[in-house]
């Protein structure tokens, strides 16, 4: 048998849940994206397609602008933020290694070891021979 207080608690919880759901479907526009998405961290607000109601199609709302402006490179089967980050990391690593090899670092240093390792990795004639 339910007591009067448990019925009151249930009613209060139901009202709180309904208020929470109602506040999620607010007609207020989402916040504007930062001026420079490259300088920000976290959620990319420039990916939002604000012409889509998030209650109708949340995926299109959350990713629509990004999908419209992004082309999958021809040599890839998929492309997204993770793949872009991996590609950028590989380019930066290559630049660091090429610079280390170009300046002829002091013998025995980590920079010299990295330059030697990269040079041996890039020596296709020796690898194929």
C-alpha positions in Angstrom: 0.0 0.0 0.0 1.4 3.4 -1.0 1.4 6.2 1.5 0.4 9.7 0.8 4.0 10.9 0.9 5.2 8.4 -1.7 2.4 9.5 -4.0 3.5 13.1 -3.5 7.1 12.2 -4.3 6.0 10.4 -7.4 4.0 13.4 -8.5 7.0 15.8 -7.9 9.3 13.5 -9.8 6.9 13.3 -12.7 6.5 17.1 -12.9 10.3 17.5 -12.7 10.8 15.0 -15.5 8.2 16.7 -17.7 9.7 20.1 -17.0 13.1 18.7 -18.0 11.8 17.3 -21.2 10.0 20.5 -22.1 13.1 22.6 -21.5 15.1 20.4 -23.9 12.8 21.4 -26.8 13.3 25.1 -26.3 12.7 27.5 -29.2 15.8 29.5 -28.3 18.5 29.2 -30.9 21.7 27.3 -30.0 24.8 29.3 -29.1 26.8 30.8 -32.0 30.0 29.1 -32.9 33.4 30.5 -31.8 35.2 32.9 -34.2 37.9 30.4 -34.9 37.0 26.7 -34.7 40.7 25.7 -35.1 41.6 27.7 -32.0 38.9 26.1 -29.9 38.7 22.7 -28.3 35.8 20.4 -27.7 32.6 20.5 -29.7 32.8 21.9 -33.2 29.8 24.3 -33.3 30.5 25.1 -37.0 29.4 21.5 -37.8 25.8 22.3 -36.7 23.1 22.7 -39.4 20.8 25.2 -37.6 18.2 24.8 -40.4 17.3 21.4 -39.0 15.2 20.9 -35.9 17.2 18.8 -33.5 14.0 17.1 -32.4 13.3 15.9 -36.0 16.8 14.7 -37.0 19.5 15.2 -34.4 22.2 13.6 -36.6 21.5 16.1 -39.4 21.4 19.0 -36.9 24.7 18.0 -35.2 26.6 17.2 -38.4 24.8 18.7 -41.3 27.0 21.8 -42.0 30.2 19.6 -41.7 28.8 17.0 -44.1 27.9 19.7 -46.6 31.3 21.3 -46.7 33.5 18.2 -46.3 34.6 15.9 -49.2 36.0 12.4 -48.5 39.4 12.3 -50.2 39.6 10.0 -53.2 42.1 7.7 -51.6 40.0 7.2 -48.5 36.9 5.1 -47.8 36.0 7.3 -44.8 36.9 10.8 -43.5 36.2 12.5 -40.3 37.8 14.4 -37.4 39.8 11.4 -36.3 41.2 10.7 -39.8 42.0 14.4 -40.3 43.9 14.5 -36.9 45.8 11.4 -37.9 46.8 12.9 -41.2 47.8 16.2 -39.6 49.9 14.3 -37.0 51.7 12.3 -39.7 52.5 15.5 -41.6 53.8 17.3 -38.5 55.9 14.3 -37.6 57.4 14.1 -41.1 58.2 17.8 -40.9 60.0 17.4 -37.6 62.0 14.5 -38.8 63.0 16.2 -42.1 64.0 19.3 -40.2 66.1 17.2 -37.7 67.9 15.6 -40.7 68.4 18.9 -42.5 70.2 20.8 -39.6 72.7 17.9 -39.0 72.3 17.7 -35.2 75.1 16.9 -32.8 76.2 13.3 -32.6 74.6 11.2 -29.9 71.6 13.5 -29.4 68.0 12.3 -29.6 67.6 14.6 -32.6 70.5 12.9 -34.4 69.1 9.5 -33.6 65.7 10.5 -35.0 67.3 12.0 -38.1 69.3 8.8 -38.7 66.3 6.6 -38.2 64.2 8.6 -40.6 67.0 8.6 -43.2 67.3 4.8 -43.0 63.6 4.5 -43.3 63.5 6.7 -46.4 66.5 4.9 -48.1 64.5 2.9 -50.6 67.6 1.7 -52.6 69.0 0.1 -49.4 65.7 -1.4 -48.4 65.1 -2.9 -51.8 68.7 -4.0 -52.2 
